[in-house]
């Protein structure tokens, strides 16, 4: 710009006259304005320039020094505010007064080894139980003691002498300050289960118990109230437990799992029957088991038993639920069959005994009508015995003396067919042949048709004849 020598105002460099006063702008100095200092370098002499540079350097040094002076002070005071432990305790108290459990719990750190998180409600209950005034005093005294101590760790104890909170200090801000953090002191928990394979969950942490009636380490948990669930399953049903567990600061006793369980006594009319549980065989008899244990209180498990008789016939008992403490498995079909067999045995024994008496009468009178009712009409055995009785008319003078007629066995060979074995002795004498003594073992095959018994077959198993 051109500076007017008359009015000292600036004009554009291309102007020849001052636009303010009209004075000629010839032979004037041309310079650039320094907006920072209003001092033109064009007006400075070479001698003046070093002076200005020195002033600028001094000014910068002064600003840097001021900054370096303010920064530590600002850092110190801000750090003092941020890392003042007593202030944090005051914040604890404010959160407690406002019953802001989440905020209060957030001031406490959880050790890495702890398997549980902070349960806000459980935590506030623990604080109330300890007493906030007591806790605040313990924290304040602990912080003061930790500041003066060479140790970086201090344990806060409850009235029972149990450590439940730890204070930790560490240097921060270029070691200008010491930060104090508050941590819960977790408690090691053990559980005891009645059965191996019990699954236990404590505050979402799963523990598989592989021992019976022995403490199993579950891990570290924070003091306070915890939810516990347990589950065990066997052939008799599923056991479930839902409970709450208070873990004290003194280190809780092992938590003992107690399911609702009971025993069920077993009985049956066939003790040798094999027990089935939910359609699966136990390969054990009722007599071998006698009692089922453990059985869940609400078990819907169904049991029955099977029995195979000597003929290979399999019978199944009634099916019963294990909802009572005593279960009787009844073999109704087998019992009906046994009752029927017993009746048949009684009737066939009587049938054979009566036949022997009537047969003696028939052969002595040579009259088949005495025994015809023991045989079905028009059967080979009917014709055989009819002929034998009537042939006695050719024997001349003869006599029979039936001595022994013992039934030695009874067997049901199939439905409505039976076999009876006998041992019989008798004497026979005739005018022609003389007198003889006989011993015979016989097998009678008897059928039951239309509510009547008939001989199907009679055969000699063994016979011994002795001349008298």
C-alpha positions as CSV (number, residue, x, y, z in Angstrom):
1,X,0.0,0.0,0.0
2,X,1.0,3.7,-0.5
3,X,0.9,5.9,2.6
4,X,-0.1,9.5,2.1
5,X,2.5,11.9,3.5
6,X,-0.2,14.5,4.1
7,X,-3.0,12.6,5.8
8,X,-1.1,9.5,6.6
9,X,-3.8,7.2,5.3
10,X,-3.2,4.2,3.1
11,X,-4.0,4.0,-0.6
12,X,-3.8,1.3,-3.2
13,X,-0.3,0.9,-4.7
14,X,-1.6,1.9,-8.2
15,X,-3.1,5.2,-7.1
16,X,-1.3,8.4,-8.0
17,X,-3.3,10.8,-5.7
18,X,-4.7,10.2,-2.2
19,X,-8.4,9.4,-2.3
20,X,-8.8,11.0,1.1
21,X,-7.1,14.4,0.8
22,X,-6.1,14.6,-2.9
23,X,-2.4,15.0,-2.2
24,X,0.0,13.5,-4.8
25,X,1.3,10.0,-3.9
26,X,4.6,10.3,-5.8
27,X,7.9,9.6,-4.0
28,X,6.2,7.8,-1.1
29,X,7.3,4.6,0.6
30,X,5.5,1.4,-0.3
31,X,5.1,-1.2,2.6
32,X,2.9,-4.2,3.8
33,X,1.1,-3.8,7.1
34,X,1.8,-6.3,9.9
35,X,-1.6,-7.1,11.2
36,X,-0.2,-8.9,14.2
37,X,2.0,-6.0,15.6
38,X,1.2,-3.0,13.4
39,X,4.9,-2.7,12.9
40,X,6.1,-2.6,9.3
41,X,9.2,-4.5,8.4
42,X,9.7,-2.1,5.5
43,X,10.1,0.8,8.0
44,X,12.6,-1.1,10.2
45,X,16.2,-0.6,9.6
46,X,18.6,-3.6,9.5
47,X,19.7,-2.7,13.0
48,X,16.1,-2.8,14.3
49,X,15.2,-6.3,13.0
50,X,17.2,-8.5,15.6
51,X,15.5,-6.5,18.4
52,X,12.1,-7.5,17.2
53,X,13.0,-11.1,16.8
54,X,14.4,-11.2,20.3
55,X,11.2,-9.7,21.6
56,X,9.2,-12.4,19.9
57,X,11.4,-15.2,21.2
58,X,11.1,-13.9,24.7
59,X,7.3,-13.7,24.4
60,X,7.1,-17.4,23.3
61,X,9.4,-18.5,26.1
62,X,7.2,-16.7,28.6
63,X,4.1,-18.4,27.2
64,X,5.7,-21.9,27.3
65,X,6.9,-21.3,30.8
66,X,3.4,-20.2,31.9
67,X,1.9,-23.3,30.3
68,X,4.5,-25.6,32.0
69,X,3.7,-23.9,35.3
70,X,-0.1,-24.2,34.9
71,X,-0.2,-27.8,33.6
72,X,1.3,-29.5,36.7
73,X,-0.9,-27.4,38.9
74,X,-4.0,-28.3,36.8
75,X,-2.9,-31.9,36.7
76,X,-2.4,-32.0,40.4
77,X,-5.7,-30.5,41.4
78,X,-7.7,-32.5,38.8
79,X,-5.9,-35.7,39.9
80,X,-6.6,-34.8,43.5
81,X,-10.3,-34.6,42.7
82,X,-10.3,-37.7,40.5
83,X,-8.2,-40.0,42.7
84,X,-9.2,-38.8,46.1
85,X,-10.4,-42.1,47.8
86,X,-12.4,-40.4,50.5
87,X,-14.4,-38.6,47.9
88,X,-15.3,-42.0,46.4
89,X,-16.5,-43.2,49.8
90,X,-18.7,-40.1,50.0
91,X,-20.2,-41.1,46.6
92,X,-20.8,-44.6,48.0
93,X,-22.7,-43.0,50.8
94,X,-24.8,-40.8,48.5
95,X,-25.7,-43.8,46.4
96,X,-26.7,-45.8,49.5
97,X,-28.9,-42.9,50.8
98,X,-30.6,-42.7,47.4
99,X,-30.9,-46.6,47.4
100,X,-29.3,-46.7,44.0
101,X,-28.2,-50.3,44.4
102,X,-26.7,-50.5,40.9
103,X,-24.6,-47.4,41.3
104,X,-23.5,-48.5,44.8
105,X,-22.4,-51.9,43.5
106,X,-20.6,-50.4,40.6
107,X,-18.0,-48.9,42.9
108,X,-16.9,-52.4,43.9
109,X,-14.6,-54.5,41.7
110,X,-15.1,-58.3,41.3
111,X,-12.0,-60.4,41.4
112,X,-11.3,-62.5,38.4
113,X,-11.5,-65.8,40.3
114,X,-15.1,-65.1,41.3
115,X,-17.7,-67.1,39.4
116,X,-20.6,-64.9,40.4
117,X,-21.5,-61.3,39.5
118,X,-22.9,-58.7,41.9
119,X,-26.5,-59.2,42.6
120,X,-27.7,-55.7,43.4
121,X,-30.4,-56.7,45.9
122,X,-28.2,-59.2,47.6
123,X,-25.4,-56.7,47.8
124,X,-27.6,-54.0,49.4
125,X,-28.8,-56.5,51.9
126,X,-25.2,-57.4,52.8
127,X,-24.4,-53.7,53.3
128,X,-27.4,-53.3,55.5
129,X,-26.5,-56.3,57.5
130,X,-23.0,-55.1,58.0
131,X,-24.3,-51.6,58.7
132,X,-23.4,-48.7,56.4
133,X,-21.9,-46.6,59.2
134,X,-19.6,-49.5,60.1
135,X,-18.7,-50.1,56.5
136,X,-18.0,-46.4,55.8
137,X,-15.8,-46.2,58.9
138,X,-14.0,-49.3,58.0
139,X,-13.4,-48.0,54.4
140,X,-12.2,-44.6,55.6
141,X,-9.9,-46.1,58.2
142,X,-8.7,-48.7,55.7
143,X,-7.9,-46.0,53.1
144,X,-5.9,-44.0,55.7
145,X,-4.0,-47.0,56.8
146,X,-3.2,-48.1,53.2
147,X,-1.9,-44.6,52.4
148,X,0.6,-44.7,55.2
149,X,1.5,-48.4,54.6
150,X,4.2,-49.7,52.3
151,X,1.8,-52.5,51.3
152,X,-0.5,-52.3,48.3
153,X,-3.2,-54.4,49.9
154,X,-5.4,-54.1,53.0
155,X,-8.2,-56.4,54.1
156,X,-11.4,-55.0,55.7
157,X,-12.8,-57.3,58.3
158,X,-16.3,-57.7,59.6
159,X,-17.3,-57.9,63.3
160,X,-16.7,-61.7,63.2
161,X,-13.1,-61.1,62.1
162,X,-13.8,-62.3,58.5
163,X,-12.2,-60.5,55.7
164,X,-14.9,-59.6,53.0
165,X,-13.5,-56.5,51.3
166,X,-10.0,-55.7,50.1
167,X,-8.5,-52.3,49.4
168,X,-5.9,-52.1,46.6
169,X,-3.7,-49.1,45.8
170,X,-1.6,-48.4,42.7
171,X,0.3,-45.3,41.4
172,X,-1.3,-43.2,38.6
173,X,-0.6,-39.9,36.8
174,X,3.2,-40.3,36.6
175,X,3.2,-41.7,40.2
176,X,1.9,-38.3,41.4
177,X,-1.2,-40.0,43.0
178,X,-2.3,-43.4,44.3
179,X,-5.6,-44.8,43.2
180,X,-7.5,-47.0,45.7
181,X,-9.9,-49.6,44.4
182,X,-12.4,-51.7,46.5
183,X,-12.8,-55.3,45.8
184,X,-15.1,-58.0,47.2
185,X,-13.3,-60.9,48.8
186,X,-14.9,-64.0,47.3
187,X,-15.6,-67.1,49.4
188,X,-14.8,-70.6,48.3
189,X,-17.9,-72.8,48.1
190,X,-18.2,-76.6,48.3
191,X,-21.3,-78.6,47.6
192,X,-22.3,-82.1,48.7
193,X,-24.7,-84.2,46.6
194,X,-26.4,-87.5,47.5
195,X,-25.7,-89.0,44.1
196,X,-22.9,-89.0,41.6
197,X,-23.8,-87.2,38.4
198,X,-25.8,-84.5,40.1
199,X,-25.8,-81.2,38.1
200,X,-25.7,-78.2,40.4
201,X,-26.1,-74.6,39.2
202,X,-25.1,-71.7,41.6
203,X,-25.9,-68.3,40.2
204,X,-25.7,-69.5,36.6
205,X,-22.4,-71.4,37.2
206,X,-22.7,-75.1,36.5
207,X,-21.0,-77.7,38.7
208,X,-21.0,-81.4,37.9
209,X,-20.7,-83.5,41.1
210,X,-19.0,-86.8,40.5
211,X,-18.8,-87.9,44.1
212,X,-21.3,-89.2,46.6
213,X,-21.6,-87.6,50.1
214,X,-18.3,-85.9,49.7
215,X,-17.6,-82.1,49.4
216,X,-16.9,-81.1,45.8
217,X,-15.3,-77.7,45.1
218,X,-17.7,-75.4,43.3
219,X,-15.4,-72.3,43.1
220,X,-15.3,-68.8,44.5
221,X,-18.5,-66.8,44.9
222,X,-19.3,-63.4,46.3
223,X,-20.9,-63.2,49.8
224,X,-24.6,-62.8,49.7
225,X,-27.7,-64.5,48.5
226,X,-27.4,-66.9,45.6
227,X,-29.9,-69.0,43.6
228,X,-29.3,-72.8,43.5
229,X,-30.8,-75.4,41.2
230,X,-29.9,-79.1,41.2
231,X,-30.9,-81.9,39.0
232,X,-30.4,-85.7,39.0
233,X,-32.0,-88.4,36.9
234,X,-32.0,-92.2,37.3
235,X,-34.2,-95.0,36.1
236,X,-36.9,-94.1,38.7
237,X,-37.4,-90.5,37.6
238,X,-36.0,-87.0,37.7
239,X,-35.0,-85.1,40.8
240,X,-35.2,-81.3,40.9
241,X,-34.3,-78.7,43.5
242,X,-34.7,-74.9,43.6
243,X,-33.3,-73.2,46.6
244,X,-31.6,-70.0,47.8
245,X,-28.2,-70.1,49.4
246,X,-26.7,-67.4,51.6
247,X,-22.9,-67.4,51.4
248,X,-21.5,-65.7,54.5
249,X,-18.2,-63.8,54.8
250,X,-16.9,-66.5,57.2
251,X,-16.8,-69.1,54.4
252,X,-20.0,-71.1,54.2
253,X,-20.3,-74.7,55.3
254,X,-20.5,-77.1,52.3
255,X,-24.0,-76.7,50.8
256,X,-25.8,-80.1,51.0
257,X,-28.2,-81.0,48.2
258,X,-31.4,-82.5,49.6
259,X,-33.9,-83.7,47.1
260,X,-37.4,-84.7,47.9
261,X,-37.0,-88.5,47.8
262,X,-38.5,-91.6,49.2
263,X,-38.4,-95.4,49.0
264,X,-41.0,-97.7,47.5
265,X,-41.4,-101.3,48.9
266,X,-42.1,-103.9,46.2
267,X,-44.2,-107.1,46.5
268,X,-45.8,-109.6,44.2
269,X,-47.5,-112.9,44.1
270,X,-44.5,-114.2,42.1
271,X,-41.3,-113.3,43.9
272,X,-39.2,-114.8,41.0
273,X,-40.7,-112.4,38.5
274,X,-38.3,-110.0,36.8
275,X,-38.9,-106.3,37.4
276,X,-39.3,-103.8,34.5
277,X,-39.0,-100.0,34.9
278,X,-40.4,-97.9,32.1
279,X,-40.4,-101.0,29.8
280,X,-36.7,-101.6,30.5
281,X,-35.7,-104.8,32.3
282,X,-33.7,-104.6,35.5
283,X,-32.6,-108.2,35.1
284,X,-33.4,-108.6,38.8
285,X,-36.3,-110.3,40.5
286,X,-38.8,-108.8,42.9
287,X,-37.2,-110.9,45.7
288,X,-33.7,-109.5,44.8
289,X,-34.8,-105.9,44.8
290,X,-37.6,-105.7,47.4
291,X,-37.3,-101.9,47.7
292,X,-36.7,-99.1,45.1
293,X,-34.7,-96.1,46.2
294,X,-34.3,-93.2,45.6
295,X,-37.7,-92.4,44.0
296,X,-38.7,-88.8,43.3
297,X,-41.7,-87.5,45.3
298,X,-43.7,-86.8,42.1
299,X,-42.5,-89.8,40.1
300,X,-44.7,-91.0,37.2
301,X,-42.5,-94.0,36.5
302,X,-44.4,-97.2,35.7
303,X,-43.2,-100.6,36.7
304,X,-44.4,-104.1,36.0
305,X,-42.9,-107.7,36.2
306,X,-42.7,-110.7,33.9
307,X,-42.6,-114.4,34.8
308,X,-41.8,-117.3,32.5
309,X,-43.1,-120.7,33.7
310,X,-41.6,-124.1,33.1
311,X,-43.4,-124.4,29.8
312,X,-41.9,-121.1,28.5
313,X,-45.2,-119.2,28.8
314,X,-44.5,-115.6,29.8
315,X,-46.9,-113.8,32.1
316,X,-47.0,-110.1,32.8
317,X,-48.1,-108.4,36.0
318,X,-50.3,-105.4,36.4
319,X,-48.5,-102.1,35.7
320,X,-48.3,-99.7,38.6
321,X,-47.1,-96.1,39.1
322,X,-44.6,-95.3,41.8
323,X,-46.9,-92.7,43.4
324,X,-47.3,-94.7,46.6
325,X,-44.7,-96.1,49.1
326,X,-45.9,-99.6,48.6
327,X,-46.5,-101.3,45.2
328,X,-48.0,-104.8,44.7
329,X,-47.6,-106.3,41.3
330,X,-50.4,-108.8,40.7
331,X,-50.3,-111.6,38.1
332,X,-54.0,-111.9,37.5
333,X,-53.7,-114.0,34.3
334,X,-51.2,-116.3,35.9
335,X,-53.3,-116.6,39.1
336,X,-56.4,-117.5,37.0
337,X,-54.3,-120.1,35.2
338,X,-53.0,-121.5,38.5
339,X,-56.4,-121.6,40.0
340,X,-57.7,-123.3,36.9
341,X,-54.8,-125.8,37.0
342,X,-55.4,-126.5,40.6
343,X,-59.0,-127.2,40.0
344,X,-58.1,-129.4,37.0
345,X,-55.6,-131.3,39.0
346,X,-58.1,-132.0,41.8
347,X,-60.7,-133.1,39.3
348,X,-58.5,-135.3,37.2
349,X,-57.0,-137.0,40.3
350,X,-60.6,-137.8,41.4
351,X,-61.4,-138.8,37.8
352,X,-58.6,-141.4,37.8
353,X,-59.4,-142.7,41.3
354,X,-63.1,-143.2,40.4
355,X,-62.1,-144.8,37.1
356,X,-60.1,-147.5,39.0
357,X,-63.1,-148.4,41.2
358,X,-65.5,-148.5,38.2
359,X,-63.0,-150.3,36.1
360,X,-62.8,-153.1,38.7
361,X,-66.5,-153.4,38.7
362,X,-66.6,-153.4,34.8
363,X,-64.1,-156.3,34.4
364,X,-65.6,-158.3,37.3
365,X,-69.0,-158.0,35.7
366,X,-67.7,-158.0,32.1
367,X,-69.9,-154.9,31.6
368,X,-68.3,-151.9,29.8
369,X,-71.2,-149.6,30.7
370,X,-69.5,-149.2,34.1
371,X,-66.7,-147.2,32.5
372,X,-68.1,-146.1,29.1
373,X,-68.6,-142.5,30.4
374,X,-64.7,-142.2,30.8
375,X,-64.2,-142.4,27.0
376,X,-65.4,-140.4,24.1
377,X,-67.7,-142.4,21.8
378,X,-66.3,-143.9,18.7
379,X,-62.7,-143.3,19.6
380,X,-59.9,-146.0,19.4
381,X,-59.5,-146.1,23.2
382,X,-63.2,-146.5,23.6
383,X,-63.2,-149.5,21.4
384,X,-60.0,-150.9,22.9
385,X,-61.3,-150.9,26.5
386,X,-64.8,-152.1,25.5
387,X,-63.2,-155.2,23.9
388,X,-60.9,-155.8,26.8
389,X,-63.7,-155.7,29.4
390,X,-66.0,-158.0,27.3
391,X,-63.2,-160.5,26.6
392,X,-63.1,-161.4,30.3
393,X,-66.2,-163.5,29.7
394,X,-63.8,-166.0,28.1
395,X,-61.5,-166.2,31.1
396,X,-63.6,-168.6,33.1
397,X,-63.3,-168.2,36.8
398,X,-61.0,-165.2,37.7
399,X,-60.6,-162.5,40.3
400,X,-58.9,-159.1,40.7
401,X,-57.7,-157.5,43.9
402,X,-56.7,-153.8,43.4
403,X,-54.2,-153.0,46.2
404,X,-52.4,-149.6,45.5
405,X,-53.4,-146.7,43.3
406,X,-51.0,-143.8,43.9
407,X,-51.0,-140.7,41.7
408,X,-47.3,-139.7,41.4
409,X,-47.5,-136.6,39.1
410,X,-49.8,-134.2,37.4
411,X,-48.9,-132.0,34.4
412,X,-50.8,-129.7,32.2
413,X,-49.4,-130.4,28.8
414,X,-51.5,-127.8,27.0
415,X,-54.7,-125.9,27.5
416,X,-57.3,-128.5,28.5
417,X,-55.0,-131.5,28.3
418,X,-53.3,-133.1,31.2
419,X,-51.1,-136.1,32.1
420,X,-51.3,-138.1,35.3
421,X,-48.8,-140.8,36.2
422,X,-49.7,-143.5,38.7
423,X,-48.2,-146.4,40.5
424,X,-50.6,-149.3,40.8
425,X,-50.5,-152.8,42.3
426,X,-53.0,-155.6,42.1
427,X,-53.4,-159.4,42.3
428,X,-55.0,-161.5,39.6
429,X,-56.0,-165.2,39.8
430,X,-57.7,-167.5,37.4
431,X,-58.6,-171.2,37.4
432,X,-56.5,-171.7,34.3
433,X,-53.3,-169.7,35.0
434,X,-53.0,-169.5,38.8
435,X,-52.3,-166.4,41.0
436,X,-50.0,-163.4,40.1
437,X,-48.9,-160.1,41.7
438,X,-48.5,-157.0,39.4
439,X,-46.7,-153.7,39.8
440,X,-47.4,-151.1,37.1
441,X,-46.5,-147.5,36.3
442,X,-49.2,-145.9,34.1
443,X,-49.6,-142.6,32.2
444,X,-53.2,-141.3,31.7
445,X,-53.7,-138.6,29.1
446,X,-56.9,-136.7,29.9
447,X,-58.7,-134.1,27.9
448,X,-61.3,-131.6,29.0
449,X,-64.1,-131.1,26.5
450,X,-67.4,-129.3,27.0
451,X,-67.0,-129.3,30.8
452,X,-66.3,-133.0,30.9
453,X,-63.1,-135.1,31.3
454,X,-62.2,-138.0,29.0
455,X,-59.3,-140.4,28.7
456,X,-57.5,-139.8,25.5
457,X,-54.8,-142.4,26.0
458,X,-53.7,-144.9,28.7
459,X,-50.3,-146.6,28.5
460,X,-48.1,-148.7,30.6
461,X,-44.8,-147.1,31.4
462,X,-43.4,-150.1,33.3
463,X,-44.9,-153.4,34.4
464,X,-43.7,-156.2,36.7
465,X,-45.4,-159.6,37.1
466,X,-44.7,-162.0,39.9
467,X,-46.1,-165.6,40.3
468,X,-47.6,-166.1,43.7
